[in-house]
Amino acid sequence: MGRRNTADQDTARNAANQDGGERTGQRNCAENGEQDSKPTNQRIRAKRIGKKIGKDVDKPLNSAEAYVDGHLSRTALISLIILTFITFVGNFTQLQLSSALPTIVEDFHISVTTGQWLTSVFQLVMGVMVPLTAYLTRRFTTRQIVITSMIVFTAGSVLAWLGPTFVIVLLGRILEAIGTGVMWPVLQITVFSIYPLSRRGFAMGTVGMAMSVAPAIGPVIGGWQTDAYGWRSIFMTLTIIGIASVLLAFFGLHNFGANDRSAKADFFSVSLSIFGFGGLMFGFTNIEAHAFTHPLVWLPILIGIAGIVWFVMRQIHMAAAYRAWKRADNAAESAQSASVPAVPSIPSVLESGTGTAAGATAEHTAIGGGAATPVRKAAGGSNGGTTAPAKSSESEQVPSTSPAPRPALLDLGVLRNTSFTVGTICAALSFFAFSSIMVIIPLYIQNDRGYSATMSGLIMLPGAIGQCIAQFCGGRLLDRFGARPVALVGSATLLIGTIMMSMIGTDTWIWWVSISQFTRQIGMGLVLMPVTTWSLNCLARQEVSAGSAVTNTVRQIAGAIGAPVMVITMETLTRVFHEGGLGATLANIDGVKWTLRISACFVLAQLLLVMFGVHGQGAGSAREAAQYAINRMRLHGGAGD
């Protein structure tokens, strides 16, 4: 036992001395009897750690093992690649049917508003699944979550592939969304728990680059498959990808962080969110077929609003009760600690790190749930092997004040942080505008201009490339200049692209749509990831998981509501213009144009929010960024002379 305690203390000291991702090599000194500070030897050690851990895929990786000498260990790198790929698949699936939507509507003889449920219900279910991430990551290991999610995704793909009716296909899409809904939050939390604060912008930009490409190339491949082999071939391909993802996760994915098998979820809150947001969407969808006074419109909307209000109030009450219990529990622990001789506390040293050296409690919290877990309880976790040498004695001596109440499904307490709230609203406005246009524009290209589904996807493809580049550069620019100047440029670019797209007509050069979408997605890449990363950086480390769940839930639901609301707006305006004397095609194009102008108003609101709301620590200054650019130009100009 003494030898094991010594090894644990060496690991803790190495993690505490980590600064900006650099390790000092003290453990190598202790083991080899010689000073080893060369980066090459550090990387050799990182590879040895990776090989050692690679023998046991179920062993959870902590940040000290995953991030060594400013580099990811091989084991952590492979696991992050697998997580990124599977998350990519989920985002790829999200809008893959947008180009195939006109064909599906025609095959099943349904309205466009009903058909768009195949995309909007996907986002809605993903939004409902995101709050469950906090519970799932507390209760289950990373491997269990990912493997189960991909099995559900594959089952949904098979169902949608072979489903004879629209309802069965819709059910398959729901299962696909359930399978992929938790993947982005899991990946996001993992990245935040591994990388230091100074490297999170780069890491999130790199990961986000893959995520931003997925929804844009989805319509391209989906359109090509629809024209070549029919829309059902899309789901056949997703079935094969799902099986491959299960195999990758089973053989190559490692666990991150500890888990608590006694954790429980508030499934009543899940039901409230389903009835709330689902009822709201169902009521809005029925506006196309019925007047607002019809029970199929106002009743679901009323149920939805009541469910959302009840959900929010329940989350606030449960979060307050949990925090009160935690304060009482910590007070009891402090009183007990005062009566025992002081012992050097290794976990407290680790918890004081800035994000690179994650202590067992901090790491358990960042990976495992939205609510912070008391130190003594984290020490007694089932997989807390990296916790503290003295975990058993202290956890057994400290009496519990009362049974722990169930944590909130969605800890809305993080919204008290103004910076986080601003970032979350910006992300929601971006998703609202973006998802609706990804549904409306393919309808314009195919129905109004007569192009094929493949052509529709190709027209949208340059936007994917633009967002990919902007996403990667946005992370680097965030690390250098802060969020404010990057997000200002991104919001302005997004606004310009939306206004450009609203100028379409019956004889508009079709590649003008592509150029406009390219401009829009450049703006999306420069605003979404930097603002989200900055807002999460403004939270305490133990609040990152809760913040990730909140921001992802809000933006997914904003995207899910944005598509049907904007489609209904487009069809309502089209009906008005048609009744005013315009032909069917001209009325539909005018409906699209005015819907895009309404979308531009939301982007303008986002621009103003960034201008006046994104400030403070980590936000940076537009003046500083401009001064830096001017100095660089002068420097290069002087060098040229």
C-alpha positions as CSV (number, residue, x, y, z in Angstrom):
1,M,0.0,0.0,0.0
2,G,2.8,2.4,0.8
3,R,4.3,1.9,-2.7
4,R,0.9,2.5,-4.3
5,N,0.4,5.7,-2.2
6,T,3.9,7.0,-3.3
7,A,3.0,6.4,-7.0
8,D,-0.3,8.2,-6.6
9,Q,1.5,11.2,-4.9
10,D,4.0,11.3,-7.8
11,T,1.2,11.4,-10.3
12,A,-0.5,14.2,-8.4
13,R,2.6,16.3,-8.1
14,N,3.2,15.9,-11.9
15,A,-0.3,17.0,-12.7
16,A,-0.1,20.0,-10.3
17,N,3.1,21.2,-11.9
18,Q,1.7,21.1,-15.4
19,D,1.5,24.6,-16.9
20,G,0.1,25.2,-20.4
21,G,0.3,21.5,-21.2
22,E,4.0,21.0,-20.2
23,R,5.1,18.3,-17.8
24,T,8.3,18.5,-15.8
25,G,9.2,14.9,-15.8
26,Q,9.6,14.6,-12.1
27,R,8.1,11.1,-12.0
28,N,10.7,10.0,-14.5
29,C,13.4,11.5,-12.2
30,A,12.0,9.5,-9.3
31,E,11.9,6.2,-11.2
32,N,15.1,6.5,-13.2
33,G,17.2,8.5,-10.8
34,E,18.1,11.1,-13.5
35,Q,16.8,14.5,-14.6
36,D,14.6,14.1,-17.7
37,S,13.4,17.4,-19.0
38,K,13.8,16.9,-22.7
39,P,10.6,17.1,-24.7
40,T,11.6,14.0,-26.7
41,N,11.9,11.9,-23.6
42,Q,8.5,13.3,-22.4
43,R,6.9,12.2,-25.7
44,I,8.5,8.7,-25.3
45,R,7.0,8.5,-21.8
46,A,3.6,9.6,-23.2
47,K,3.7,6.8,-25.7
48,R,4.6,4.3,-23.0
49,I,1.6,5.5,-20.9
50,G,-0.6,5.2,-24.0
51,K,0.6,1.6,-24.6
52,K,0.1,0.7,-20.9
53,I,-3.4,2.1,-20.8
54,G,-4.3,0.6,-24.2
55,K,-4.2,-2.8,-22.7
56,D,-7.3,-2.0,-20.7
57,V,-10.0,-0.1,-22.6
58,D,-12.3,0.1,-19.6
59,K,-9.8,2.0,-17.5
60,P,-10.8,5.7,-17.3
61,L,-8.2,8.2,-18.5
62,N,-7.6,11.3,-16.5
63,S,-6.2,14.5,-18.0
64,A,-2.7,13.9,-16.6
65,E,-2.5,10.7,-18.7
66,A,-4.4,12.0,-21.7
67,Y,-2.5,15.3,-22.2
68,V,1.3,15.1,-21.8
69,D,4.0,17.6,-22.7
70,G,1.5,19.7,-24.7
71,H,0.4,16.7,-26.8
72,L,-2.4,14.1,-26.5
73,S,-1.2,10.6,-25.7
74,R,-1.8,8.1,-28.4
75,T,-4.6,6.4,-26.5
76,A,-6.4,9.7,-25.9
77,L,-5.9,10.7,-29.6
78,I,-7.5,7.5,-30.9
79,S,-10.4,7.8,-28.6
80,L,-11.0,11.5,-29.5
81,I,-10.9,10.6,-33.2
82,I,-13.5,7.9,-32.7
83,L,-15.7,10.2,-30.7
84,T,-15.3,13.0,-33.3
85,F,-16.2,10.5,-36.1
86,I,-19.3,9.3,-34.4
87,T,-20.4,12.8,-33.6
88,F,-19.7,13.7,-37.2
89,V,-22.1,10.9,-38.3
90,G,-24.9,12.3,-36.1
91,N,-24.5,15.8,-37.5
92,F,-24.2,14.4,-41.0
93,T,-27.5,12.5,-40.5
94,Q,-29.3,15.6,-39.2
95,L,-29.8,17.4,-42.5
96,Q,-29.0,14.7,-45.0
97,L,-32.7,14.4,-45.9
98,S,-33.1,18.1,-46.8
99,S,-32.2,17.6,-50.5
100,A,-34.4,14.4,-50.5
101,L,-37.4,16.1,-48.9
102,P,-39.3,17.0,-52.1
103,T,-39.0,13.4,-53.3
104,I,-40.2,12.0,-50.0
105,V,-43.1,14.4,-49.9
106,E,-44.1,13.3,-53.4
107,D,-43.7,9.6,-52.6
108,F,-45.8,9.6,-49.4
109,H,-48.3,12.3,-50.8
110,I,-47.9,14.5,-47.8
111,S,-47.5,18.3,-47.3
112,V,-44.1,20.0,-47.1
113,T,-44.8,21.0,-43.5
114,T,-45.5,17.4,-42.5
115,G,-42.4,16.2,-44.5
116,Q,-40.1,18.6,-42.8
117,W,-40.7,16.7,-39.5
118,L,-38.1,14.3,-40.7
119,T,-35.5,17.0,-40.1
120,S,-37.1,19.1,-37.3
121,V,-38.1,16.1,-35.2
122,F,-34.5,15.0,-35.4
123,Q,-33.3,18.3,-33.9
124,L,-36.1,18.2,-31.3
125,V,-35.3,14.8,-30.0
126,M,-31.6,15.7,-30.0
127,G,-32.5,18.7,-27.9
128,V,-34.5,16.5,-25.5
129,M,-31.6,14.0,-25.2
130,V,-28.9,16.6,-24.4
131,P,-30.1,17.3,-20.8
132,L,-29.9,13.6,-20.2
133,T,-26.1,13.8,-20.9
134,A,-25.4,15.0,-17.3
135,Y,-27.1,11.9,-15.9
136,L,-25.8,9.5,-18.5
137,T,-22.2,10.6,-18.0
138,R,-22.6,10.3,-14.2
139,R,-24.2,6.9,-14.4
140,F,-22.5,5.1,-17.3
141,T,-19.0,5.0,-18.7
142,T,-18.0,6.6,-22.0
143,R,-17.9,3.2,-23.8
144,Q,-21.3,2.2,-22.5
145,I,-22.9,5.4,-23.7
146,V,-21.3,5.4,-27.1
147,I,-21.8,1.8,-27.9
148,T,-25.5,1.8,-26.8
149,S,-26.1,5.0,-28.7
150,M,-24.8,3.6,-31.9
151,I,-26.8,0.4,-31.5
152,V,-30.0,2.5,-31.2
153,F,-28.9,4.6,-34.2
154,T,-28.4,1.5,-36.3
155,A,-31.8,0.1,-35.3
156,G,-33.4,3.4,-36.3
157,S,-31.6,3.5,-39.7
158,V,-32.8,-0.1,-40.5
159,L,-36.4,0.9,-39.5
160,A,-36.3,4.0,-41.8
161,W,-34.7,2.1,-44.6
162,L,-37.4,-0.6,-44.7
163,G,-40.4,1.4,-43.3
164,P,-43.4,1.1,-45.6
165,T,-45.2,4.3,-44.3
166,F,-44.2,7.8,-43.4
167,V,-44.9,7.2,-39.7
168,I,-42.5,4.2,-39.6
169,V,-39.8,6.3,-41.3
170,L,-40.4,9.1,-38.8
171,L,-40.0,6.6,-36.0
172,G,-36.7,5.5,-37.4
173,R,-35.6,9.1,-37.5
174,I,-36.5,9.5,-33.9
175,L,-34.4,6.4,-32.9
176,E,-31.5,7.9,-35.0
177,A,-31.8,11.1,-33.1
178,I,-31.9,9.3,-29.7
179,G,-28.7,7.5,-30.7
180,T,-26.8,10.6,-31.7
181,G,-28.3,13.2,-29.4
182,V,-25.8,12.8,-26.6
183,M,-22.6,12.5,-28.7
184,W,-21.8,16.2,-29.2
185,P,-22.1,17.0,-25.5
186,V,-20.0,14.0,-24.5
187,L,-17.3,15.0,-27.0
188,Q,-17.5,18.7,-25.9
189,I,-17.2,17.8,-22.2
190,T,-14.3,15.4,-22.9
191,V,-12.4,18.1,-24.8
192,F,-12.9,20.6,-22.0
193,S,-11.7,18.1,-19.4
194,I,-8.5,17.2,-21.3
195,Y,-7.2,20.5,-22.8
196,P,-5.9,23.4,-20.8
197,L,-7.7,26.7,-21.0
198,S,-5.1,28.2,-23.3
199,R,-5.7,25.4,-25.9
200,R,-9.4,25.0,-25.7
201,G,-10.1,27.4,-28.6
202,F,-7.8,25.5,-30.9
203,A,-9.2,22.1,-29.8
204,M,-12.8,23.1,-30.1
205,G,-12.1,24.8,-33.5
206,T,-10.5,21.6,-34.8
207,V,-13.3,19.4,-33.5
208,G,-15.9,21.9,-34.6
209,M,-14.4,21.9,-38.1
210,A,-15.5,18.3,-38.6
211,M,-18.9,19.1,-37.0
212,S,-19.6,22.1,-39.3
213,V,-18.8,20.1,-42.4
214,A,-21.2,17.3,-41.6
215,P,-24.6,19.1,-41.9
216,A,-23.5,20.7,-45.1
217,I,-22.1,17.7,-47.0
218,G,-25.1,15.7,-45.8
219,P,-27.5,17.3,-48.3
220,V,-24.9,16.8,-51.1
221,I,-24.5,13.1,-50.6
222,G,-28.2,12.7,-49.8
223,G,-29.2,14.5,-53.0
224,W,-26.8,12.3,-55.1
225,Q,-28.1,9.1,-53.5
226,T,-31.7,10.2,-54.0
227,D,-31.2,10.8,-57.7
228,A,-29.1,7.7,-58.3
229,Y,-30.6,5.0,-56.0
230,G,-33.7,6.6,-54.3
231,W,-34.0,8.2,-50.9
232,R,-34.1,4.8,-49.1
233,S,-30.4,4.2,-50.0
234,I,-29.6,7.0,-47.6
235,F,-30.7,4.9,-44.7
236,M,-29.0,1.8,-46.0
237,T,-25.7,3.7,-46.0
238,L,-26.4,4.9,-42.5
239,T,-27.0,1.4,-41.3
240,I,-23.6,0.3,-42.6
241,I,-22.0,3.4,-40.9
242,G,-23.8,2.6,-37.7
243,I,-22.4,-0.9,-37.6
244,A,-18.9,0.4,-38.3
245,S,-19.3,2.9,-35.5
246,V,-20.3,0.2,-33.0
247,L,-17.2,-1.8,-33.9
248,L,-14.9,1.2,-33.7
249,A,-16.2,2.1,-30.3
250,F,-16.0,-1.4,-29.0
251,F,-12.4,-2.0,-30.0
252,G,-10.8,1.4,-29.9
253,L,-12.6,3.7,-27.5
254,H,-11.4,4.3,-23.9
255,N,-13.3,5.7,-20.9
256,F,-12.9,9.2,-19.7
257,G,-13.6,10.1,-16.1
258,A,-15.3,8.2,-13.3
259,N,-18.9,7.1,-13.1
260,D,-21.4,6.7,-10.2
261,R,-23.7,3.7,-10.6
262,S,-26.1,5.0,-7.9
263,A,-26.9,8.2,-9.9
264,K,-30.6,8.6,-10.9
265,A,-32.3,10.6,-13.5
266,D,-35.4,12.7,-13.3
267,F,-37.4,11.1,-16.1
268,F,-40.5,13.2,-15.1
269,S,-38.6,16.2,-16.3
270,V,-37.8,14.4,-19.5
271,S,-41.5,13.8,-20.0
272,L,-42.3,17.5,-19.4
273,S,-39.7,18.5,-22.0
274,I,-41.2,16.1,-24.5
275,F,-44.7,17.4,-24.0
276,G,-43.6,21.0,-23.8
277,F,-41.4,21.4,-26.8
278,G,-43.2,18.6,-28.8
279,G,-46.6,20.2,-28.2
280,L,-45.3,23.6,-29.2
281,M,-43.9,22.2,-32.5
282,F,-47.0,20.2,-33.2
283,G,-49.3,23.2,-32.7
284,F,-47.2,25.4,-34.9
285,T,-47.1,22.7,-37.6
286,N,-50.9,22.5,-37.7
287,I,-51.3,26.3,-38.4
288,E,-50.8,25.5,-42.1
289,A,-53.9,23.3,-42.3
290,H,-56.1,24.9,-39.6
291,A,-57.0,28.3,-38.3
292,F,-55.4,29.4,-35.0
293,T,-58.8,29.0,-33.2
294,H,-58.9,25.3,-34.1
295,P,-58.2,22.9,-31.1
296,L,-55.4,21.1,-33.1
297,V,-53.6,24.4,-33.0
298,W,-54.2,26.3,-29.8
299,L,-54.5,23.2,-27.6
300,P,-51.1,21.7,-28.4
301,I,-49.5,25.1,-28.1
302,L,-51.1,25.7,-24.7
303,I,-50.0,22.2,-23.5
304,G,-46.5,23.0,-24.8
305,I,-46.2,26.3,-23.0
306,A,-47.5,24.8,-19.8
307,G,-45.1,21.9,-20.1
308,I,-42.1,24.2,-20.7
309,V,-43.0,26.5,-17.8
310,W,-43.5,23.5,-15.5
311,F,-40.2,22.0,-16.7
312,V,-38.3,25.3,-16.0
313,M,-39.8,25.7,-12.6
314,R,-39.0,22.1,-11.7
315,Q,-35.4,22.4,-12.7
316,I,-34.9,25.6,-10.7
317,H,-36.5,24.1,-7.6
318,M,-34.5,20.8,-7.9
319,A,-31.2,22.7,-8.5
320,A,-31.8,24.9,-5.5
321,A,-32.6,21.9,-3.3
322,Y,-29.4,20.1,-4.4
323,R,-27.2,23.1,-3.8
324,A,-28.7,23.6,-0.3
325,W,-28.0,19.9,0.5
326,K,-24.4,20.2,-0.9
327,R,-23.7,23.3,1.3
328,A,-24.9,21.4,4.3
329,D,-22.9,18.3,3.4
330,N,-19.7,20.4,2.9
331,A,-20.3,22.2,6.2
332,A,-20.6,18.8,7.9
333,E,-17.4,17.6,6.2
334,S,-15.5,20.8,7.3
335,A,-16.7,20.3,10.9
336,Q,-15.5,16.7,10.8
337,S,-12.2,17.7,9.2
338,A,-11.6,20.3,12.0
339,S,-11.7,17.5,14.6
340,V,-9.1,15.3,12.8
341,P,-5.4,15.9,12.5
342,A,-4.5,17.8,9.3
343,V,-3.3,15.6,6.4
344,P,-1.8,16.9,3.2
345,S,-4.7,16.8,0.7
346,I,-3.6,15.8,-2.8
347,P,-7.0,16.3,-4.4
348,S,-7.2,19.9,-3.3
349,V,-3.9,20.5,-5.1
350,L,-5.2,18.9,-8.2
351,E,-8.4,20.8,-8.1
352,S,-6.6,24.1,-8.1
353,G,-5.3,23.5,-11.7
354,T,-6.5,25.6,-14.6
355,G,-7.9,22.8,-16.7
356,T,-4.8,20.8,-17.6
357,A,-4.3,19.0,-14.3
358,A,-7.7,17.7,-13.5
359,G,-8.1,16.4,-9.9
360,A,-10.3,13.4,-9.4
361,T,-13.2,15.4,-8.1
362,A,-13.0,18.1,-10.7
363,E,-12.6,15.6,-13.5
364,H,-15.5,13.5,-12.2
365,T,-17.6,16.7,-12.2
366,A,-16.6,17.9,-15.6
367,I,-17.2,14.6,-17.3
368,G,-19.8,13.1,-15.1
369,G,-22.6,15.6,-14.5
370,G,-24.1,19.0,-14.4
371,A,-24.1,19.3,-10.6
372,A,-20.9,19.3,-8.6
373,T,-20.3,16.1,-6.6
374,P,-18.9,16.5,-3.0
375,V,-15.2,15.6,-2.6
376,R,-15.8,12.7,-0.3
377,K,-18.4,11.2,-2.5
378,A,-16.2,11.4,-5.6
379,A,-13.4,9.7,-3.7
380,G,-15.6,6.8,-3.1
381,G,-16.8,6.4,-6.7
382,S,-16.7,3.1,-8.4
383,N,-14.0,4.1,-10.9
384,G,-12.2,6.8,-9.0
385,G,-8.9,5.1,-9.1
386,T,-7.0,8.3,-9.6
387,T,-8.6,10.1,-6.7
388,A,-6.6,10.3,-3.4
389,P,-4.7,7.8,-1.3
390,A,-6.8,8.6,1.7
391,K,-10.1,8.1,0.0
392,S,-11.4,5.3,2.2
393,S,-10.7,6.6,5.6
394,E,-12.1,10.1,5.2
395,S,-15.2,9.1,3.2
396,E,-16.1,6.6,5.9
397,Q,-15.6,9.0,8.8
398,V,-17.6,11.9,7.5
399,P,-21.3,11.4,8.3
400,S,-23.9,12.3,5.7
401,T,-26.3,15.1,6.9
402,S,-29.2,13.7,4.9
403,P,-29.8,11.6,1.8
404,A,-28.7,13.4,-1.4
405,P,-31.7,14.8,-3.4
406,R,-31.9,14.1,-7.1
407,P,-30.0,16.7,-9.1
408,A,-31.8,18.7,-11.7
409,L,-32.0,17.3,-15.2
410,L,-30.9,20.7,-16.5
411,D,-29.1,22.9,-14.1
412,L,-30.4,26.3,-15.2
413,G,-28.4,28.0,-12.4
414,V,-25.6,28.5,-14.9
415,L,-27.8,31.1,-16.6
416,R,-27.0,33.4,-13.7
417,N,-23.7,33.9,-15.4
418,T,-24.4,36.8,-17.7
419,S,-21.6,36.0,-20.2
420,F,-22.8,32.4,-20.5
421,T,-26.4,33.5,-21.1
422,V,-25.3,35.9,-23.8
423,G,-23.3,33.1,-25.5
424,T,-26.2,30.7,-25.3
425,I,-28.7,33.2,-26.8
426,C,-26.2,33.9,-29.7
427,A,-25.9,30.2,-30.4
428,A,-29.7,29.8,-30.3
429,L,-30.2,32.7,-32.8
430,S,-27.6,31.2,-35.1
431,F,-29.2,27.8,-35.1
432,F,-32.7,29.3,-35.6
433,A,-31.6,31.1,-38.7
434,F,-29.3,28.4,-40.1
435,S,-31.5,25.3,-39.8
436,S,-34.5,27.0,-41.4
437,I,-32.6,28.1,-44.4
438,M,-31.1,24.6,-44.8
439,V,-34.7,23.4,-45.3
440,I,-36.1,26.3,-47.3
441,I,-33.3,26.8,-49.9
442,P,-33.4,23.2,-51.3
443,L,-37.2,23.7,-51.8
444,Y,-36.5,26.8,-53.8
445,I,-33.7,25.2,-55.9
446,Q,-35.8,22.1,-56.8
447,N,-39.4,23.2,-56.8
448,D,-39.1,26.7,-58.1
449,R,-36.0,26.4,-60.3
450,G,-36.4,22.8,-61.4
451,Y,-32.9,21.5,-60.5
452,S,-32.2,18.0,-59.3
453,A,-31.5,16.9,-55.7
454,T,-27.9,16.3,-56.6
455,M,-27.6,19.8,-58.0
456,S,-29.2,21.2,-54.9
457,G,-26.6,19.5,-52.7
458,L,-23.7,20.7,-54.9
459,I,-25.0,24.3,-54.7
460,M,-24.9,24.1,-50.9
461,L,-21.5,22.4,-50.8
462,P,-19.2,25.5,-51.0
463,G,-20.8,26.7,-47.8
464,A,-19.6,23.5,-46.1
465,I,-16.0,24.2,-47.2
466,G,-16.3,27.8,-46.0
467,Q,-17.6,26.9,-42.6
468,C,-14.9,24.2,-42.2
469,I,-12.2,26.8,-42.8
470,A,-13.9,29.4,-40.6
471,Q,-14.4,26.9,-37.8
472,F,-10.8,26.0,-37.7
473,C,-9.6,29.6,-38.0
474,G,-12.2,30.8,-35.5
475,G,-10.7,28.6,-32.8
476,R,-7.2,30.0,-33.4
477,L,-8.4,33.5,-33.6
478,L,-10.3,33.0,-30.3
479,D,-7.1,32.0,-28.6
480,R,-5.3,35.0,-29.9
481,F,-7.8,37.9,-29.9
482,G,-10.7,36.7,-27.7
483,A,-14.3,36.1,-28.6
484,R,-15.6,39.6,-29.2
485,P,-13.7,40.6,-32.4
486,V,-14.1,37.2,-34.0
487,A,-17.8,37.0,-33.2
488,L,-18.4,40.6,-34.5
489,V,-16.9,39.7,-37.8
490,G,-18.8,36.4,-37.9
491,S,-22.2,38.0,-37.1
492,A,-21.7,40.8,-39.7
493,T,-20.7,38.2,-42.3
494,L,-23.7,36.0,-41.5
495,L,-26.0,39.1,-41.9
496,I,-24.5,40.1,-45.2
497,G,-24.8,36.5,-46.6
498,T,-28.5,36.3,-45.5
499,I,-29.3,39.7,-47.1
500,M,-27.5,38.5,-50.3
501,M,-29.6,35.3,-50.3
502,S,-32.9,37.3,-49.9
503,M,-32.3,38.9,-53.4
504,I,-33.1,35.7,-55.3
505,G,-35.7,35.6,-58.0
506,T,-37.0,33.6,-61.0
507,D,-33.9,34.2,-63.1
508,T,-31.2,34.6,-60.5
509,W,-27.9,33.0,-61.4
510,I,-28.1,29.8,-59.4
511,W,-24.6,30.0,-58.2
512,W,-25.5,33.3,-56.5
513,V,-27.3,31.1,-54.0
514,S,-24.1,29.1,-53.5
515,I,-22.0,32.3,-53.0
516,S,-24.6,33.6,-50.5
517,Q,-24.6,30.3,-48.6
518,F,-20.8,30.3,-48.6
519,T,-20.8,33.8,-47.1
520,R,-23.4,32.8,-44.5
521,Q,-21.5,29.7,-43.4
522,I,-18.2,31.6,-43.1
523,G,-20.1,33.8,-40.6
524,M,-21.5,30.8,-38.8
525,G,-18.1,29.3,-38.4
526,L,-16.7,32.6,-37.0
527,V,-19.4,33.2,-34.5
528,L,-20.8,29.9,-33.2
529,M,-17.7,28.0,-31.9
530,P,-15.8,31.1,-30.5
531,V,-18.9,32.4,-28.6
532,T,-19.8,29.0,-27.3
533,T,-16.2,28.3,-26.1
534,W,-15.9,31.7,-24.5
535,S,-19.3,31.3,-22.7
536,L,-18.2,27.9,-21.3
537,N,-14.8,29.3,-20.3
538,C,-16.7,31.9,-18.2
539,L,-18.1,29.1,-16.0
540,A,-16.4,27.5,-13.1
541,R,-14.8,24.1,-14.0
542,Q,-17.5,22.2,-12.1
543,E,-20.2,24.0,-14.1
544,V,-18.9,23.1,-17.5
545,S,-21.0,20.0,-17.9
546,A,-24.2,21.8,-16.8
547,G,-23.4,24.7,-19.1
548,S,-22.7,22.3,-22.1
549,A,-26.0,20.6,-21.5
550,V,-27.9,23.9,-21.3
551,T,-26.3,25.6,-24.4
552,N,-26.6,22.5,-26.5
553,T,-30.3,22.0,-25.5
554,V,-31.2,25.6,-26.2
555,R,-29.6,25.7,-29.6
556,Q,-30.9,22.3,-30.7
557,I,-34.5,23.3,-29.7
558,A,-34.0,26.6,-31.4
559,G,-33.0,24.8,-34.6
560,A,-35.9,22.4,-34.3
561,I,-38.5,25.2,-33.8
562,G,-36.8,27.4,-36.4
563,A,-37.4,25.0,-39.3
564,P,-41.2,24.6,-38.9
565,V,-41.8,28.2,-37.9
566,M,-39.9,29.5,-41.0
567,V,-41.5,26.9,-43.3
568,I,-45.0,27.9,-42.1
569,T,-44.0,31.6,-42.5
570,M,-42.9,30.9,-46.0
571,E,-46.1,29.0,-46.9
572,T,-48.4,31.6,-45.3
573,L,-46.7,34.4,-47.2
574,T,-46.9,32.3,-50.4
575,R,-50.6,31.9,-49.9
576,V,-51.0,35.6,-49.3
577,F,-49.1,36.5,-52.5
578,H,-50.9,33.9,-54.5
579,E,-54.3,35.3,-53.4
580,G,-53.0,38.7,-54.3
581,G,-52.8,37.7,-58.0
582,L,-49.2,36.2,-58.4
583,G,-48.7,32.9,-60.1
584,A,-47.8,29.8,-58.0
585,T,-44.0,30.0,-58.7
586,L,-43.7,33.8,-58.3
587,A,-45.7,33.7,-55.1
588,N,-43.5,30.9,-53.7
589,I,-40.3,32.8,-54.6
590,D,-41.6,35.9,-52.9
591,G,-42.5,33.9,-49.9
592,V,-39.0,32.5,-49.7
593,K,-37.5,36.0,-50.1
594,W,-39.5,37.6,-47.3
595,T,-38.8,34.6,-45.1
596,L,-35.1,35.2,-45.6
597,R,-35.5,38.8,-44.7
598,I,-37.2,37.8,-41.5
599,S,-34.3,35.5,-40.8
600,A,-31.9,38.4,-41.4
601,C,-33.7,40.3,-38.6
602,F,-32.8,37.5,-36.2
603,V,-29.2,37.7,-37.4
604,L,-29.2,41.4,-36.8
605,A,-30.4,40.8,-33.2
606,Q,-27.5,38.4,-32.8
607,L,-25.0,41.0,-34.1
608,L,-26.3,43.6,-31.6
609,L,-26.1,41.1,-28.8
610,V,-22.5,40.3,-29.6
611,M,-21.7,44.0,-29.9
612,F,-23.1,44.9,-26.5
613,G,-23.1,41.6,-24.6
614,V,-19.8,39.9,-25.3
615,H,-17.2,41.5,-23.1
616,G,-15.2,40.8,-20.0
617,Q,-12.6,38.2,-19.3
618,G,-11.6,36.2,-22.4
619,A,-13.7,38.3,-24.7
620,G,-10.9,40.4,-26.1
621,S,-11.3,43.8,-27.8
622,A,-12.0,44.7,-31.4
623,R,-9.6,47.7,-31.0
624,E,-6.8,45.4,-29.8
625,A,-7.4,43.0,-32.7
626,A,-7.3,45.9,-35.2
627,Q,-4.2,47.4,-33.6
628,Y,-2.5,44.0,-33.9
629,A,-3.4,43.7,-37.6
630,I,-2.1,47.3,-38.2
631,N,1.2,46.5,-36.4
632,R,1.6,43.3,-38.5
633,M,1.1,45.2,-41.7
634,R,3.6,47.9,-40.7
635,L,6.1,45.2,-39.7
636,H,5.8,43.4,-43.0
637,G,5.8,46.7,-44.9
638,G,9.0,47.7,-43.1
639,A,10.6,44.4,-43.9
640,G,9.7,44.8,-47.5
641,D,11.4,48.2,-47.7
